[in-house]
Amino acid sequence: MHDHENFERPAIIIPPEQMHRLVDREIRKLVQRRMPFREHISYNENITPFLDALEALNREIPFNGLRWSLEHAETITPENIERVKKLGGGIALDHKMALHGDVFIKSRGLDQALRTTRLLQLVDSVIPLAMSTDAFRAATFNPWVGLSWMVTGRSVSGSEVLAPENRLTSDEALKLFTKGGAWFMNTESEMGLIAPGNLADFAILDRDDFSVPDDQIKSVSSVLTVMDGRVVFGAKD
């Protein structure tokens, strides 16, 4: 069960009692067995009852460091960011607003769009945080399209869809695509950084993404990609 994130359609709001039943019936089993879980929720209207139910479950069966996360969470509020933090959770975002920001403006309004997602507040909260694609359903596999939106606040159409106070630096944005994801897989000791003992996963780019003009960020590409020490892509292959 999740609230389908098609911004062309009205938001799906799940009845709170249904959300509580989900947590009590399904997530309870995972917590009892100490199994990590990830819940896909886009809208804050559904995040609130989900956290209500999680907090009640945590009082009964303390999570005590059990890893869990929200996926998407586009319209999460500062209050609910703090609640996720207190419960020891993380948030795996995606960059669908880079593709669908213009549609979001039509359905939810410009003011809401400019706050979607609260990237800087999420980074400043220091909760585990990553940027992902949700396979190919929610966002493009090309991270540079997402990085461009996160840094410039503009969608692929060129429209401003993210307010300046919600944008990130290139360094902050890149960390969400690299180091950030390791926590969600419990692989911080081997992935996300170029460091001794880590897997040899890296890419050599066709330009310096930290110094290119903003309008070129989305065009950055790899000329050589290595995964686990093995070349998997070469621009001249």
C-alpha positions in Angstrom: 0.0 0.0 0.0 1.3 3.4 -0.9 0.0 6.7 -2.2 0.8 6.6 -5.9 3.1 9.5 -6.7 1.6 10.5 -10.1 1.5 14.3 -9.7 -1.0 14.5 -12.7 -3.6 12.9 -10.5 -5.1 14.1 -7.2 -3.2 13.0 -4.1 -4.3 9.7 -2.7 -5.0 10.1 1.0 -5.1 6.9 2.9 -7.5 6.7 5.8 -5.5 6.8 9.1 -7.2 3.7 10.4 -6.1 1.8 7.3 -2.5 3.0 7.9 -2.7 1.9 11.6 -3.9 -1.6 10.5 -1.0 -1.9 8.0 1.6 -1.1 10.7 -0.1 -3.4 13.3 -0.5 -6.3 10.9 2.7 -6.1 8.8 5.3 -3.9 10.2 4.9 -5.3 13.7 6.1 -8.7 12.4 9.2 -7.0 10.9 10.0 -5.2 14.1 9.6 -8.3 16.2 12.1 -10.1 13.9 14.4 -7.1 13.8 14.1 -6.9 10.0 14.7 -3.5 8.4 11.7 -2.0 6.5 11.1 0.8 4.0 7.7 2.4 3.4 6.9 4.3 0.2 4.9 7.4 1.0 4.9 10.6 -1.0 2.5 12.9 0.8 2.8 14.4 4.3 -1.0 13.7 4.8 -0.1 10.0 4.9 3.3 10.3 6.6 1.6 11.7 9.7 -0.7 8.7 10.5 2.1 6.3 9.5 4.4 7.9 12.1 1.5 8.0 14.6 1.3 4.2 14.3 5.1 3.7 14.3 5.4 5.7 17.5 2.7 3.6 19.2 4.5 0.4 18.0 7.8 1.7 19.2 6.4 2.3 22.7 5.3 -1.3 22.8 8.3 -2.9 21.0 11.3 -0.4 21.1 13.0 -0.2 17.8 16.4 0.3 19.5 18.4 1.1 16.4 16.4 -1.0 13.9 16.9 0.5 10.5 13.8 1.7 8.7 13.1 4.4 6.2 10.5 6.4 4.3 10.8 6.5 0.5 9.9 9.6 -1.6 8.5 11.8 1.2 8.3 14.7 -1.2 6.0 16.9 1.0 7.2 15.9 4.4 7.0 18.8 7.0 9.8 19.9 9.4 7.7 18.4 12.3 7.6 15.0 10.7 11.3 15.1 9.7 12.0 15.5 13.5 9.7 12.5 14.3 11.5 10.3 11.8 14.8 11.3 13.4 13.5 10.4 16.9 12.5 7.0 15.7 15.9 6.4 14.2 14.7 6.3 10.6 16.1 7.5 7.3 14.6 9.1 4.2 15.4 7.9 0.7 14.3 10.7 -1.6 14.0 10.7 -5.4 14.4 13.5 -7.9 11.1 13.1 -9.7 10.5 16.9 -9.2 13.2 17.4 -11.8 10.9 15.7 -14.3 7.5 16.4 -13.0 7.8 19.7 -11.2 5.7 21.6 -13.8 2.9 19.1 -13.4 3.2 19.4 -9.6 2.7 23.2 -9.9 -0.5 22.7 -11.8 -1.9 20.2 -9.3 -0.6 21.4 -6.0 0.4 25.0 -6.6 3.7 26.9 -7.0 4.1 27.7 -3.3 3.9 24.0 -2.4 6.3 23.1 -5.3 9.0 25.5 -4.1 9.0 23.7 -0.8 9.1 20.2 -2.4 11.4 18.7 -1.4 12.8 20.5 1.8 16.3 19.4 0.8 18.3 21.8 2.9 16.2 21.1 6.1 16.6 17.4 5.5 20.4 17.7 5.1 20.6 19.9 8.2 18.6 17.4 10.2 21.5 15.0 9.9 19.1 12.0 9.6 20.3 9.2 7.2 19.4 10.6 3.8 19.9 9.5 0.2 18.8 10.4 -3.3 17.5 7.5 -5.4 15.5 6.7 -8.5 12.9 4.1 -7.2 14.0 2.0 -10.2 12.7 3.7 -13.3 9.2 4.5 -12.1 9.8 7.7 -10.3 12.9 9.3 -11.7 15.5 9.0 -14.4 18.6 6.8 -13.8 20.7 9.8 -14.8 21.8 11.4 -11.5 23.0 14.6 -13.2 19.4 15.5 -14.0 18.6 15.2 -10.3 21.8 17.0 -9.3 20.9 19.9 -11.6 17.5 20.3 -10.0 18.9 20.1 -6.5 21.5 22.8 -7.2 19.7 25.1 -9.6 16.1 24.5 -8.5 15.0 24.1 -12.1 13.1 21.3 -13.8 14.2 19.8 -17.1 11.9 22.3 -18.8 13.8 25.2 -17.3 11.0 26.2 -14.9 11.9 27.2 -11.3 10.4 24.5 -9.1 12.5 24.7 -6.0 13.1 27.8 -3.8 16.6 29.0 -3.3 16.4 28.2 0.5 15.7 24.6 -0.3 18.6 24.0 -2.7 21.9 22.3 -2.0 25.5 22.9 -3.0 27.1 20.5 -5.5 29.0 18.8 -2.7 25.8 18.3 -0.6 23.9 17.0 -3.6 26.6 14.6 -4.7 26.8 13.1 -1.2 23.2 12.1 -1.3 23.8 10.1 -4.5 27.0 8.4 -3.1 27.7 8.2 0.6 24.1 8.7 1.6 22.8 5.5 0.1 25.2 3.2 2.0 23.3 3.5 5.3 20.1 2.1 3.7 22.0 -1.0 2.7 24.0 -1.2 5.9 27.2 -1.1 3.8 28.8 2.1 5.2 32.1 0.2 5.6 32.4 -0.7 2.0 30.4 1.6 -0.2 29.8 5.3 -0.8 33.3 6.6 -0.5 36.6 6.1 -2.4 38.6 4.8 0.6 41.0 1.9 1.5 39.0 -1.3 2.0 35.9 0.0 0.1 34.6 -1.5 -3.1 36.2 0.0 -6.2 33.1 1.7 -7.5 33.8 5.0 -9.2 33.4 7.0 -12.4 35.6 9.4 -14.3 33.6 12.3 -15.7 33.8 14.3 -18.9 34.1 17.6 -16.9 34.4 18.9 -13.4 30.9 18.9 -12.0 31.9 21.3 -9.2 33.0 24.1 -11.6 30.8 23.8 -14.7 28.1 26.5 -15.2 24.8 25.6 -13.7 23.1 25.0 -17.0 25.7 22.2 -17.8 25.3 20.1 -14.7 22.5 18.0 -16.3 24.9 17.2 -19.3 27.7 15.8 -17.2 28.4 12.2 -18.2 30.9 9.4 -17.4 33.7 8.5 -19.7 34.8 5.5 -17.6 32.7 3.6 -15.0 34.2 1.0 -12.7 32.2 -1.3 -10.3 33.9 -3.6 -7.8 37.1 -3.1 -9.6 35.7 -4.0 -13.0 35.2 -1.7 -16.0 31.5 -1.7 -16.9 31.4 1.3 -19.2 33.9 3.2 -21.4 32.9 6.0 -23.7 35.3 4.8 -26.4 34.5 1.1 -26.1 
